[in-house]
């Protein structure tokens, strides 16, 4: 059931992105170019590739495989004295904040939760905040705290989990 919900979410996201592209194509070329220039200068650019944190027996590996209207990737957590999580990420980048759904498998069970990262100086810093009653989404995305002691740094994707 969770897989169906995740696929449904991705389809809706893709349809919404296509609608935005069609609206943008009706605008004059100059206006579109100016908007793209403003976006590039106002927020850092997220690139495909690997972002990794590894220290003190903890390892987080986030391989971003696609960056467009939707950011897609593979995200793995191997935290000291905790069960490892392996999964996929689908989200959007807005104002240097990457937020989306992380669907993962841990102890043989599939789960989905909302996660957020702040993109700063070629690093991704995980955000934390109060969760809703289901424990799978943030109550207030504007109140997230990005004070992670485990920043993920851009690196080559050669490293294995």
Wavefront OBJ file of the C-alpha trace (Angstrom):
o trace
v 0.000 0.000 0.000
v 2.854 2.369 0.835
v 4.471 1.673 -2.530
v 1.239 2.595 -4.311
v 0.994 5.828 -2.303
v 4.626 6.690 -3.116
v 4.118 6.028 -6.856
v 0.913 8.093 -6.761
v 2.859 10.954 -5.078
v 5.536 10.841 -7.791
v 2.928 10.883 -10.585
v 1.161 13.908 -9.079
v 4.502 15.652 -8.634
v 5.434 14.966 -12.274
v 2.051 16.224 -13.547
v 2.363 19.418 -11.505
v 5.882 19.976 -12.825
v 4.679 19.520 -16.399
v 1.866 22.040 -15.832
v 4.392 24.589 -14.561
v 6.613 23.987 -17.610
v 3.676 24.558 -19.964
v 2.812 27.822 -18.187
v 6.449 28.974 -18.373
v 6.665 28.205 -22.098
v 3.973 30.829 -22.795
v 6.071 33.570 -21.160
v 8.470 35.689 -23.217
v 11.998 34.249 -23.567
v 13.654 37.235 -21.852
v 11.506 36.904 -18.738
v 12.375 33.219 -18.369
v 16.098 33.898 -18.707
v 15.980 36.640 -16.082
v 14.140 34.339 -13.661
v 16.729 31.583 -14.132
v 19.586 34.032 -13.527
v 17.976 35.268 -10.300
v 17.476 31.698 -9.099
v 21.117 30.818 -9.746
v 22.450 33.798 -7.848
v 19.995 33.595 -4.951
v 20.590 29.990 -3.917
v 23.393 27.460 -4.217
v 23.237 24.918 -6.995
v 22.538 21.314 -6.080
v 24.460 18.900 -8.271
v 24.029 15.217 -8.979
v 26.581 13.075 -7.200
v 27.326 11.886 -3.692
v 27.119 13.689 -0.395
v 28.658 11.710 2.470
v 29.234 11.982 6.190
v 31.474 9.432 7.877
v 32.873 9.711 11.414
v 32.584 8.155 14.890
v 31.060 4.930 13.538
v 28.301 6.827 11.675
v 27.891 6.947 7.908
v 25.272 8.723 5.812
v 25.428 8.480 2.018
v 23.086 10.483 -0.224
v 23.555 9.893 -3.939
v 21.567 12.477 -5.889
v 20.696 10.938 -9.242
v 18.514 13.652 -10.804
v 18.107 17.388 -10.279
v 15.264 19.121 -12.106
v 11.878 20.217 -10.817
v 12.125 17.078 -8.685
v 15.284 15.930 -6.920
v 15.714 12.149 -6.832
v 18.303 10.032 -5.097
v 19.337 7.097 -2.948
v 19.838 7.698 0.751
v 21.445 5.322 3.234
v 21.939 5.738 6.990
v 24.286 3.498 8.999
v 24.343 5.084 12.449
v 26.331 3.648 15.322
v 24.287 1.255 17.486
v 21.159 1.687 15.312
v 19.633 -0.327 12.489
v 20.723 0.709 9.011
v 18.197 2.306 6.647
v 18.403 2.070 2.861
v 15.975 3.895 0.629
v 15.054 6.461 -1.988
v 14.395 10.195 -1.827
v 12.066 12.335 -3.946
v 11.679 16.030 -3.194
v 12.108 19.641 -4.259
v 14.743 22.314 -3.679
v 13.457 25.753 -2.777
v 15.480 28.608 -1.262
v 18.436 26.290 -0.481
v 16.199 23.829 1.375
v 15.744 20.334 -0.018
v 12.619 18.697 1.379
v 10.894 15.506 0.363
v 9.871 11.939 1.094
v 12.347 9.291 2.158
v 11.049 5.773 1.550
v 13.295 3.247 3.224
v 13.609 -0.315 4.466
v 14.745 -1.041 8.000
v 14.523 -4.434 9.704
v 12.585 -5.744 6.694
v 9.824 -3.126 6.985
v 9.207 -0.332 4.494
v 8.442 3.139 5.861
v 8.185 6.696 4.564
v 9.000 9.911 6.358
v 9.613 13.506 5.443
v 13.194 14.762 5.616
v 14.877 18.087 4.903
v 18.389 19.299 4.151
v 19.880 22.769 3.950
v 22.275 23.199 1.007
v 25.204 25.326 2.139
v 28.770 25.506 0.781
v 28.610 22.146 -1.077
v 27.239 20.473 2.053
v 23.832 19.105 2.982
v 22.868 19.721 6.613
v 19.920 17.678 7.846
v 16.996 19.559 9.352
v 14.978 18.593 12.380
v 11.614 19.725 13.681
v 8.449 18.725 15.442
v 6.586 15.899 13.692
v 2.856 15.563 13.135
v 0.719 12.992 14.954
v 1.707 10.245 12.465
v 5.394 10.871 13.104
v 6.118 10.901 9.364
v 5.909 14.595 8.401
v 6.967 17.933 9.846
v 4.278 19.997 11.574
v 5.792 23.316 10.489
v 8.364 23.295 7.687
v 9.216 26.938 8.468
v 10.359 26.018 11.991
v 13.029 23.460 11.038
v 16.413 23.593 12.747
v 19.500 22.867 10.618
v 22.109 22.357 13.307
v 23.213 18.854 12.449
v 26.543 17.703 13.753
v 26.786 15.380 10.735
v 27.008 17.529 7.570
v 27.153 15.604 4.293
v 29.973 16.830 2.041
v 30.069 16.582 -1.761
v 32.461 13.822 -2.824
v 33.070 11.122 -5.424
v 30.537 8.296 -5.565
v 33.210 5.589 -5.363
v 32.659 5.030 -1.642
v 30.540 2.016 -0.715
v 28.122 1.940 2.234
l 1 2 3 4 5 6 7 8 9 10 11 12 13 14 15 16 17 18 19 20 21 22 23 24 25 26 27 28 29 30 31 32 33 34 35 36 37 38 39 40 41 42 43 44 45 46 47 48 49 50 51 52 53 54 55 56 57 58 59 60 61 62 63 64 65 66 67 68 69 70 71 72 73 74 75 76 77 78 79 80 81 82 83 84 85 86 87 88 89 90 91 92 93 94 95 96 97 98 99 100 101 102 103 104 105 106 107 108 109 110 111 112 113 114 115 116 117 118 119 120 121 122 123 124 125 126 127 128 129 130 131 132 133 134 135 136 137 138 139 140 141 142 143 144 145 146 147 148 149 150 151 152 153 154 155 156 157 158 159 160 161
